Amino acid sequence: MENLTVCRHALWRKDMLNREDFESGRLPEEPYSGGKQDAGTETVQMQQNAEEPVPAQNEQYRNFIVRYSQNVRGPVDYESDRTFQIINERFGIIYVPVQQVPELEFTSYTYSSIPKCYTYMDLEGLSASGITRLHEHPYLKLRGAGTMIAVIDSGIDYRHPAFRQGNQSKIISIWDQSLPGGESETAPFGQVFTREQINQALESENPLAAVPSMDTNGHGTMLAAAAAGISIPEERFSGAAPEAELVIIKLKPAKQYLRDFYLISPDADVYQEDDIMLGISYAMQCAMRHQMPLSVCIGLGSSQGSHRGESPLSQLIDSTANFSQNAISVAAGNEGLSRHHYMGLTEPENPSDVVELRVGERESAYGFSMEFWGDSPNLYSIAVVSPTGERLEVSTALKYGTQELSFVFVETKVQVNYVPIERNSGNTLVFFRFLHPAAGIWKVEVTGRRNSTARFHMWMPVQGMISGETYFLESSPEYTVTSPGDSADGITATAYQQRDGSLYTRASRGYNTDQFVKPDFAAPGVDVRTAMAGRAGGYGEASGTSLAAAQTAGIAALMFEWAIIRGNEPYFSGNSVKNYLRRGAVRDEDLQYPNQEWGYGKVNLYHTFELLT
């Protein structure tokens, strides 16, 4: 590439990317309106007001995740700019003006490029995990010193005593994606606040005037405290790694076009996949700048996808965890009792299966989406039946367009994308959008190929994206581990009640659909004492697999302190952390391990170190 003006738009050039290669599946006729060529070099004349938000924050742009390094014929160098943001050596994000993108729909090559939406995975654990004994051990005294924990979530109440000693903060930096701001040296959009700025704010009478980053939800504050809050004995509180440093990525809310596409209610707190990926990239940059091992906590999840760990976010987690000095802990999800998963089977003697789903009154106002994934290489015929018995078939021939099933007697439309071979998984994908559905019992008739056995799965959105009134009548709690908890190399934590040793009743169950063992193990996640945002430095109890993931992120930091900071295992990676903790997990003699509820057992860091001896 001769210069930046060429490389910044190379992804749009038809001589380099064909329609079938481009992950978004849409190549406009021109790079941009107003674009022109000058002396063989493509340039862009963007009609952009300087006061407009950058494309990542601008609702007039749509985001697409691309595998830019795989889709190019010949060596090409790329650099990030306003319309193309590099995440790592494999993934990037293209921001395209709305007027140049047709209506969104799924085809075999667009499913992974349209960002998925994620939400929170939750609604005296240190002793149960063997952490307290290592804090107080006369020789080890592991407390996370010299390590970094990144929390990618709703932000943090940096004023809380759990994150400061006097007016000195333990937070290295906060990247607030939601605040207006253009590209800087450290972040592609939003605003970044350094520890120096945070300390200055803490000394002022009005800290939020100096550092206006807030956690209005409180979820991120709870996770950060559970992972790395300062030990405060009088409050009976300590994070798992109280001396670890914190990096906070506050995610911006998902753009409205994604909410509309996935039919997510306006009051749901959801974040988009590409922003989480950028958060991981930012955390890694911080760790490299400060030369510290990194433990990342992701307490978010989604039921979208094939549940095989193939989403761009899951793949990024896998590649990150394979580097030394990086670990990523992920919540398994709280979908075990939600009744949002159906597992079906078509056989030669019974080639059809009827899936019944109850649709509640609340969904009639807005609608909901649903995904069908059928095992390859089988073929499936599908029909949708309304509560009045009206039956409409889905065409298997219209594989590159959106079908609209219009029901007369209930005045409901169901939009369907039928993808016989989805690009990444090779499985059959059917994506449903129920627009203002009538309340009642709907049915989906699934018929497989004659003389063959075929398994299929259907998933509704996770809790928080759909009401509790809508569910499958004959649901299965298995295969409900949410994405990115289905990633192979992430450390996936489910939750248990540390007081009586029982599994958290709402916890998702494994495995992933490739039968890869998930979750990896269970950590305390019921009535965990942690910091609460906006309560004048208060504390409270919270439950969910997000809290289990946060404690696991703290445990990973303790292991990095032992392995890397103290020189015992200088090339320790996220996979190393996961396998050490799997081996040291405590197991019930009456159960067989691994299993779909507990993985390899209950995490116990002290027992892990006992095995090392």
C-alpha positions in Angstrom: 0.0 0.0 0.0 1.4 3.3 -1.0 -0.1 5.4 1.8 -2.8 5.6 4.4 -5.5 6.9 2.1 -5.3 3.7 0.2 -4.9 1.3 3.1 -7.8 2.8 5.1 -10.3 1.9 2.3 -8.7 -1.3 0.9 -11.5 -3.3 2.4 -14.0 -1.7 0.0 -12.0 -2.4 -3.2 -13.6 -5.0 -5.4 -10.2 -6.1 -6.8 -9.3 -7.3 -3.3 -12.6 -8.3 -1.7 -15.3 -10.2 -3.4 -18.9 -10.3 -2.1 -18.5 -13.9 -0.9 -15.4 -13.0 1.1 -16.6 -9.9 2.8 -18.1 -10.7 6.2 -20.8 -8.1 5.9 -21.8 -9.5 2.5 -22.4 -6.0 1.2 -20.1 -4.1 -1.1 -21.3 -0.7 -2.1 -20.7 0.4 -5.6 -18.5 3.3 -4.4 -16.4 3.5 -1.3 -18.3 6.5 -0.1 -20.5 9.2 -1.5 -18.1 11.9 -2.7 -15.3 9.5 -3.0 -12.9 10.0 -6.0 -9.6 8.7 -7.3 -6.6 10.9 -7.7 -3.4 9.7 -9.4 -4.3 6.0 -8.8 -5.0 6.6 -5.1 -8.5 6.3 -3.5 -9.4 9.2 -1.3 -12.5 10.0 0.7 -14.2 13.3 0.9 -16.4 12.8 4.0 -19.1 15.3 4.5 -18.8 15.2 8.2 -19.4 17.9 10.7 -16.6 18.3 13.2 -19.2 18.3 16.0 -20.7 15.0 14.9 -19.9 11.9 17.0 -17.2 9.6 15.6 -18.7 6.7 13.6 -18.4 4.2 16.4 -20.7 6.4 18.5 -22.8 7.8 15.7 -26.3 6.2 15.1 -25.9 7.2 11.4 -23.3 4.4 11.0 -23.6 0.7 11.1 -20.9 -1.6 12.4 -19.6 -4.8 10.8 -17.0 -7.2 12.3 -14.6 -8.3 9.5 -11.8 -10.9 9.4 -9.7 -8.5 7.3 -6.5 -10.5 7.3 -8.2 -13.6 5.8 -10.1 -11.9 3.1 -7.3 -10.1 1.2 -5.5 -11.5 -1.8 -1.9 -10.4 -1.5 0.0 -8.6 1.3 -1.7 -5.4 2.5 -0.9 -3.2 5.5 -3.8 -1.7 7.4 -4.1 1.2 9.8 -7.0 2.2 11.9 -9.0 5.4 11.1 -12.4 6.8 11.6 -14.2 4.2 9.4 -12.0 1.1 10.0 -10.8 0.1 13.5 -8.3 -2.8 14.0 -9.0 -5.0 17.0 -6.1 -7.4 16.5 -4.2 -9.1 13.7 -7.3 -10.9 12.6 -10.4 -8.9 13.4 -11.4 -5.3 12.5 -14.6 -3.2 12.5 -15.9 -1.3 9.5 -18.3 1.6 10.1 -20.6 2.2 7.2 -23.0 5.1 6.6 -26.6 4.0 7.1 -27.7 5.1 3.6 -25.1 2.8 2.0 -26.3 -0.4 3.9 -29.5 -2.2 2.9 -31.8 -3.6 5.5 -30.0 -6.1 7.7 -30.6 -9.8 7.1 -28.7 -13.0 7.8 -27.1 -15.0 5.0 -24.3 -17.6 5.2 -21.6 -14.9 5.2 -23.2 -12.2 7.3 -24.2 -13.9 10.5 -20.9 -13.4 12.3 -20.3 -9.9 10.9 -23.4 -8.3 12.5 -22.6 -7.6 16.2 -24.5 -9.6 18.7 -26.0 -8.0 21.8 -24.9 -9.0 25.4 -26.4 -8.2 28.8 -25.6 -8.9 32.5 -25.3 -12.4 33.8 -26.8 -11.9 37.3 -29.5 -10.5 39.0 -18.2 -15.1 52.4 -17.0 -16.6 48.9 -13.3 -16.1 49.5 -12.9 -18.6 52.2 -14.8 -21.3 50.3 -12.4 -20.8 47.3 -9.3 -21.1 49.4 -8.4 -17.5 48.7 -8.3 -16.2 52.3 -5.8 -18.9 53.3 -3.4 -17.7 50.6 -3.9 -14.0 51.5 -2.8 -14.9 55.1 -0.3 -17.7 54.3 2.9 -16.9 56.2 5.1 -17.5 53.1 2.9 -17.1 50.0 0.8 -14.1 51.0 -0.7 -13.9 47.5 -2.8 -10.7 47.2 -2.4 -9.8 43.5 0.5 -7.4 43.8 2.0 -6.5 40.4 -1.0 -7.7 38.4 -3.7 -6.0 36.4 -7.4 -6.9 36.3 -9.6 -5.4 33.5 -13.4 -5.3 34.0 -15.4 -4.8 30.8 -18.9 -3.8 31.9 -21.1 -0.9 33.0 -18.3 1.2 34.4 -17.3 1.8 38.0 -18.0 4.1 41.0 -14.4 5.2 41.3 -15.3 7.2 44.4 -16.1 4.0 46.4 -13.7 3.2 49.3 -13.2 -0.3 47.9 -11.1 1.3 45.1 -8.9 3.8 46.9 -6.6 4.4 49.8 -7.5 7.9 51.0 -7.4 10.0 47.8 -5.2 7.5 45.9 -7.0 5.3 43.4 -6.1 1.7 42.6 -7.6 2.3 39.1 -4.9 2.7 36.4 -7.3 4.0 33.8 -11.0 4.2 32.8 -12.0 4.1 29.2 -15.6 5.4 29.1 -17.0 4.5 25.6 -20.2 6.2 26.3 -18.8 9.8 26.7 -18.5 11.9 23.6 -15.0 12.1 22.2 -13.0 11.4 19.1 -10.0 9.2 18.5 -7.0 9.7 20.8 -3.6 8.0 21.2 -5.1 5.4 23.6 -8.7 4.8 22.5 -10.6 5.1 19.2 -13.6 6.9 20.7 -15.0 8.0 24.0 -12.8 9.4 26.8 -9.9 7.9 28.8 -9.1 9.0 32.3 -5.7 8.2 33.9 -5.0 7.5 37.5 -3.5 11.0 37.9 -6.8 12.5 36.7 -8.8 10.2 39.0 -6.7 11.1 42.0 -7.1 14.8 41.2 -10.9 14.3 41.0 -10.9 12.4 44.4 -9.2 15.5 46.0 -11.8 17.9 44.6 -15.2 18.9 46.1 -17.0 17.6 43.0 -15.2 14.6 41.6 -17.7 14.0 38.8 -17.1 17.4 37.4 -13.4 16.4 36.8 -13.9 12.8 35.8 -17.6 12.5 34.7 -17.6 8.7 34.3 -20.4 7.0 36.3 -21.8 3.5 36.8 -25.5 4.1 36.8 -26.3 0.4 36.8 -23.9 -0.7 39.5 -23.0 -4.1 37.8 -19.5 -3.1 36.9 -18.8 -1.8 40.3 -19.9 -5.0 41.9 -17.6 -7.1 39.7 -14.6 -4.8 40.1 -15.0 -5.0 43.9 -15.4 -8.8 43.9 -12.3 -9.2 41.8 -9.9 -6.6 43.2 -11.6 -4.5 45.9 -9.3 -3.3 48.8 -9.5 -5.4 51.9 -11.7 -3.5 54.5 -11.9 -5.8 57.6 -14.5 -3.5 59.4 -16.9 -4.0 56.5 -16.1 -7.8 56.3 -15.1 -7.2 52.8 -12.1 -8.0 50.5 -11.7 -8.6 46.8 -10.1 -11.8 45.6 -6.9 -9.9 44.6 -7.0 -6.8 46.8 -3.6 -5.5 45.7 -4.2 -5.9 42.0 -4.5 -2.8 39.9 -7.7 -2.1 37.9 -8.4 -1.1 34.3 -12.1 -0.3 33.7 -13.8 -0.3 30.3 -17.3 1.2 30.5 -19.2 -0.1 27.4 -21.4 2.3 25.5 -25.0 1.1 25.0 -25.8 -0.9 21.8 -26.8 1.2 18.9 -30.5 1.6 18.1 -30.4 -0.2 14.8 -29.1 -3.4 16.5 -31.9 -3.1 19.2 -34.4 -2.8 16.3 -33.0 -5.7 14.4 -32.9 -8.1 17.4 -36.2 -6.7 18.7 -34.8 -5.8 22.1 -37.0 -3.7 24.4 -35.9 -0.1 25.0 -35.5 -0.6 28.7 -33.0 -3.5 28.4 -29.3 -2.8 29.2 -27.5 -4.3 26.2 -24.0 -3.9 24.7 -22.6 -4.9 21.4 -20.1 -7.5 20.5 -17.5 -5.3 18.7 -17.3 -2.8 21.7 -16.5 -5.7 24.0 -13.8 -6.8 21.6 -12.3 -3.3 21.5 -12.4 -3.4 25.3 -10.2 -6.5 25.4 -7.8 -4.9 22.9 -7.6 -1.8 25.1 -6.9 -3.9 28.2 -4.1 -5.7 26.5 -2.5 -2.4 25.4 -2.7 -1.2 29.0 -1.0 -4.4 30.2 1.8 -4.1 27.6 2.4 -0.4 28.5 2.7 -1.2 32.2 4.4 -4.5 31.7 1.9 -6.4 33.9 0.1 -9.7 33.6 -3.5 -9.3 32.7 -6.7 -10.9 34.0 -9.9 -9.9 32.2 -13.4 -10.2 33.7 -16.4 -10.5 31.4 -19.7 -10.8 33.2 -21.9 -10.4 30.1 -23.6 -13.0 27.9 -25.8 -13.8 25.0 -27.7 -16.8 23.8 -27.2 -15.9 20.1 -25.1 -18.2 18.0 -24.4 -21.9 17.5 -23.0 -22.3 21.1 -19.8 -23.8 19.7 -17.5 -20.9 20.6 -17.4 -19.6 17.0 -18.5 -16.0 17.5 -15.8 -13.3 16.7 -15.8 -12.4 20.5 -15.2 -16.1 21.5 -12.5 -16.5 18.9 -10.8 -13.3 20.2 -10.9 -14.7 23.7 -9.3 -17.9 22.6 -6.4 -16.2 20.8 -5.9 -13.8 23.8 -5.8 -16.6 26.4 -3.2 -18.5 24.4 -0.7 -15.6 24.9 1.4 -15.8 28.0 0.4 -13.5 30.9 -3.2 -13.1 29.7 -6.3 -14.8 31.1 -10.0 -14.1 30.5 -12.7 -15.2 32.9 -16.3 -15.4 31.7 -19.7 -15.9 33.2 -21.4 -19.2 32.3 -24.8 -17.5 32.4 -28.0 -17.7 34.3 -30.2 -19.5 31.8 -30.6 -22.8 33.5 -34.2 -22.2 34.6 -35.2 -19.6 32.0 -36.8 -22.2 29.6 -35.2 -20.4 26.6 -33.6 -23.5 25.1 -35.2 -26.4 23.2 -33.4 -29.5 22.0 -35.1 -31.6 19.4 -34.5 -34.8 17.4 -35.9 -36.1 14.1 -35.5 -39.8 13.4 -36.5 -42.2 10.6 -39.4 -43.5 12.6 -40.5 -40.1 13.7 -39.2 -37.5 11.2 -41.1 -34.5 12.6 -40.9 -32.6 15.9 -43.4 -29.9 17.1 -41.8 -27.2 19.2 -44.3 -25.3 21.4 -43.6 -21.9 22.7 -45.7 -19.7 24.9 -45.6 -16.0 23.9 -46.6 -13.5 26.6 -48.6 -10.3 26.4 -45.5 -8.2 26.9 -43.9 -9.5 23.7 -46.9 -8.4 21.7 -45.9 -4.8 22.1 -42.4 -5.1 20.6 -41.6 -8.7 19.5 -38.6 -11.0 19.9 -36.1 -12.9 17.9 -35.3 -16.6 18.0 -32.6 -18.8 16.4 -32.8 -22.4 15.1 -29.5 -24.3 14.6 -29.6 -27.8 13.0 -26.7 -30.2 12.9 -24.9 -30.5 9.6 -25.3 -32.0 7.0 -29.0 -32.6 7.6 -31.8 -30.7 5.9 -34.8 -29.3 7.7 -38.3 -28.2 6.6 -40.0 -25.7 8.9 -43.5 -24.4 9.3 -44.9 -21.9 11.8 -48.3 -22.3 13.3 -50.1 -19.4 15.1 -52.3 -19.8 18.2 -55.4 -19.9 15.9 -54.0 -22.9 14.0 -53.0 -20.9 10.8 -50.0 -22.7 9.3 -47.4 -21.1 7.0 -44.3 -22.8 5.6 -40.8 -21.4 5.5 -39.3 -21.7 2.0 -35.9 -23.5 1.9 -35.3 -22.0 -1.6 -35.1 -18.4 -0.6 -31.7 -18.8 1.2 -30.4 -15.3 0.4 -33.4 -13.2 1.3 -35.8 -12.4 4.1 -39.1 -14.2 4.0 -42.2 -12.6 5.6 -44.9 -14.9 6.9 -48.1 -12.8 7.3 -50.7 -14.4 9.5 -54.3 -13.2 8.9 -56.3 -14.2 11.9 -53.8 -12.9 14.5 -52.3 -10.0 12.5 -48.8 -11.0 13.1 -45.8 -11.0 10.8 -42.8 -13.4 11.2 -39.7 -12.5 9.3 -37.4 -15.5 8.5 -33.9 -15.9 7.2 -33.2 -19.5 6.2 -29.5 -20.3 5.8 -28.9 -23.9 4.8 -25.1 -23.8 5.4 -24.0 -21.1 7.8 -20.4 -20.0 6.9 -18.6 -20.7 10.2 -20.4 -23.7 11.7 -21.6 -25.4 8.5 -24.9 -25.9 10.3 -28.4 -24.9 9.2 -29.4 -21.5 10.7 -33.0 -20.2 10.7 -33.4 -16.7 12.2 -36.9 -15.7 13.3 -38.2 -12.2 14.0 -41.7 -12.2 15.6 -43.1 -8.7 15.0 -45.9 -7.8 17.5 -46.8 -11.5 18.0 -50.2 -12.4 19.4 -50.1 -13.9 22.9 -50.7 -17.6 23.1 -49.2 -20.9 22.2 -47.2 -20.8 18.9 -45.7 -23.9 17.3 -42.7 -24.5 15.0 -43.0 -27.8 13.1 -39.5 -29.2 12.2 -39.2 -32.1 9.7 -35.8 -33.7 9.0 -34.7 -35.7 6.0 -36.2 -39.1 5.7 -34.2 -42.2 6.8 -31.8 -40.0 8.9 -31.4 -38.8 12.4 -30.9 -35.1 13.0 -30.5 -33.1 16.2 -31.4 -29.4 16.4 -31.4 -26.6 19.0 -33.5 -23.5 19.4 -32.6 -20.5 21.6 -34.6 -17.5 22.7 -32.8 -14.3 24.0 -31.4 -14.4 27.5 -33.2 -13.0 30.5 -33.1 -9.2 30.4 -33.8 -9.2 26.6 -37.1 -11.0 26.8 -39.9 -11.2 29.4 -40.3 -14.2 31.7 -43.8 -14.7 30.1 -42.2 -16.1 26.9 -40.6 -19.6 26.9 -40.6 -23.1 25.4 -43.2 -25.4 27.0 -40.8 -28.4 26.8 -37.5 -26.8 27.4 -34.0 -28.2 28.2 -31.6 -26.7 30.7 -28.6 -28.3 28.9 -26.5 -26.3 26.4 -27.5 -23.0 28.0 -24.0 -21.7 28.7 -24.1 -18.3 27.1 -21.6 -16.8 24.7 -18.7 -16.0 25.2 -18.7 -18.6 27.9 -18.8 -21.3 25.2 -15.2 -20.3 24.1 -12.7 -23.1 24.3 -9.9 -21.2 26.0 -11.7 -18.7 28.1 -12.1 -19.6 31.8 -15.9 -20.2 32.2 -17.2 -20.0 35.7 -20.6 -21.1 37.0 -21.9 -20.2 40.4 -22.6 -22.1 43.6 -23.9 -21.3 47.1 -20.8 -21.3 49.3 -22.8 -21.7 52.5 -24.3 -25.1 51.7 -22.3 -26.1 48.6 -25.3 -26.3 46.3 -25.3 -25.1 42.7 -26.9 -21.8 42.0 -30.4 -22.7 40.9 -30.4 -20.3 37.8 -26.9 -21.3 36.6 -26.6 -22.3 33.0 -25.7 -25.9 32.2 -23.2 -27.2 29.6 -21.6 -28.4 27.5 -21.2 -26.4 24.4 -22.7 -28.0 21.3 -19.4 -29.4 20.2 -19.3 -31.3 23.6 -16.4 -29.2 24.8 -16.5 -29.1 28.6 -18.1 -25.9 29.8 -18.4 -24.6 32.4 -14.8 -25.2 33.6 -15.7 -25.1 37.3 -17.9 -23.4 39.9 -17.0 -20.4 42.0 -19.0 -18.8 44.8 -21.7 -16.6 43.3 -24.7 -16.5 45.6 -25.2 -13.7 48.1 -21.6 -12.5 47.6 -20.7 -9.4 49.6 -19.5 -6.7 47.4 -19.4 -2.9 46.8 -22.5 -1.1 45.7 -22.4 2.0 43.4 -24.0 5.2 44.5 -24.7 4.2 48.1 -22.1 6.5 49.8 -19.6 3.7 49.9 -22.1 1.0 50.9 -21.9 -2.8 50.6 -24.4 -5.4 49.8 -25.0 -8.9 48.5 -25.5 -10.0 44.9 -25.9 -13.3 43.1 -25.1 -14.7 39.7 -22.5 -16.2 37.5 -21.0 -12.7 36.8 -19.9 -12.7 40.5 -18.3 -16.1 40.0 -16.4 -14.9 37.0 -15.2 -11.8 38.9 -13.8 -13.9 41.7 -12.2 -16.2 39.1 -10.6 -13.2 37.5 -9.1 -12.3 40.9 -7.9 -15.9 41.4 -6.2 -15.7 38.0 -4.4 -12.5 39.2 -3.2 -14.4 42.3 -1.8 -17.2 40.1 -0.1 -14.6 37.8 1.5 -13.1 40.9 2.9 -16.5 41.9 3.9 -17.6 38.4 5.1 -14.4 36.7 5.8 -11.7 39.3 7.6 -14.1 41.6 9.3 -15.9 38.7 8.0 -19.5 39.2 6.4 -19.9 35.7 7.4 -16.9 33.5 5.3 -18.1 30.5 2.1 -18.7 32.4 -0.9 -18.2 30.1 -4.7 -18.2 30.5 -4.8 -21.8 29.5 -2.2 -22.5 32.3 -4.5 -20.8 34.8 -7.5 -22.7 33.7 -5.8 -26.1 33.7 -4.2 -25.6 37.1 -7.6 -24.6 38.6 -9.4 -27.5 36.9 -6.9 -29.9 38.5 -7.2 -28.3 41.9 -11.0 -28.1 41.9 -12.7 -29.9 44.8 -15.0 -32.8 43.7 -17.9 -34.5 45.3 -17.3 -38.3 45.6 -20.8 -39.0 44.6 -20.6 -37.2 41.2 -18.8 -38.1 38.0 -16.5 -35.3 36.6 -16.5 -33.4 34.4 -20.2 -32.8 34.2 -22.6 -30.3 32.7 -23.4 -28.5 35.9 -20.1 -28.3 37.8 -17.5 -28.8 35.0 -14.5 -30.1 37.0 -15.8 -29.2 40.4 -15.6 -26.2 42.9 -12.6 -24.0 42.4 -10.2 -24.1 45.4 -6.9 -22.2 45.0 -5.4 -23.5 48.2 -5.9 -27.0 47.0 -4.3 -26.1 43.7 -1.2 -25.1 45.5 -1.3 -28.2 47.7 -1.1 -30.3 44.5 1.9 -28.3 43.3 3.8 -29.6 46.3 
